[in-house]
Amino acid sequence: MADAQEFAHVFLFRCQACGRPLASACASTQSNLEMADAHLFNPHCFCGWTGDMLGMISVKHWVEPWESPTTVAKESDSCDGKVEQPLPS
């Protein structure tokens, strides 16, 4: 049986403290942007800032076909996982 096609979703965020660019990525079996936009990321900046950010607030989001010896989209940090909500501030 052939493995499912996978895609890397790459997100570019802006640090909320200093404005530096922050990159995050996740794997998915879908190239669709909407599912990945709902993914919760926790980027860390050199200035010391860290926080939860939904993919939909990224400055840029792009998708690349991804080949891997394992099915990375089945891991806990995949874009295919359950949609999480940010913690209240």
GIZIKA-V906153 format. One record per pair of residues at least 24 apart in sequence whose ideal C-beta (glycine too) atoms are under 7 Angstrom apart, sorted by the first residue. I is the first residue (numbers start at 1). GAP is how many residues later the second one is. D is the distance in whole Angstrom. If there is no record, write none. Layout:
# GIZIKA-V906153
I_GAP_D + I_GAP_D
This chain:
# GIZIKA-V906153
3_68_6 + 4_25_5 + 5_24_7 + 6_60_5 + 6_62_6 + 6_66_6 + 6_67_5 + 7_24_5 + 7_56_5 + 7_57_7 + 7_58_6 + 7_59_6 + 8_56_5 + 8_58_4 + 9_27_4 + 9_52_7 + 9_54_6 + 9_70_5 + 10_52_5 + 10_54_7 + 11_30_6 + 11_44_5 + 11_47_4 + 11_50_5 + 12_46_6 + 12_47_5 + 12_48_4 + 13_30_6 + 13_40_5 + 13_45_5 + 13_46_6 + 14_45_6 + 15_30_4 + 15_32_6 + 15_34_5 + 16_33_6 + 16_35_6 + 17_28_7 + 17_30_5 + 17_32_4 + 18_27_7 + 18_29_4 + 18_31_7 + 20_25_6 + 20_26_7 + 20_27_7 + 26_51_6 + 26_52_6 + 26_53_4 + 27_39_6 + 27_45_4 + 27_46_4 + 27_51_5 + 27_52_7 + 28_45_5 + 28_50_6 + 28_51_4 + 28_52_5 + 29_44_5 + 29_51_6 + 31_32_5 + 33_28_6 + 33_30_7 + 35_44_6 + 35_45_7 + 36_43_4 + 37_24_7 + 38_45_4 + 39_40_5 + 40_44_4 + 40_46_6 + 52_34_4 + 52_35_6 + 54_32_7
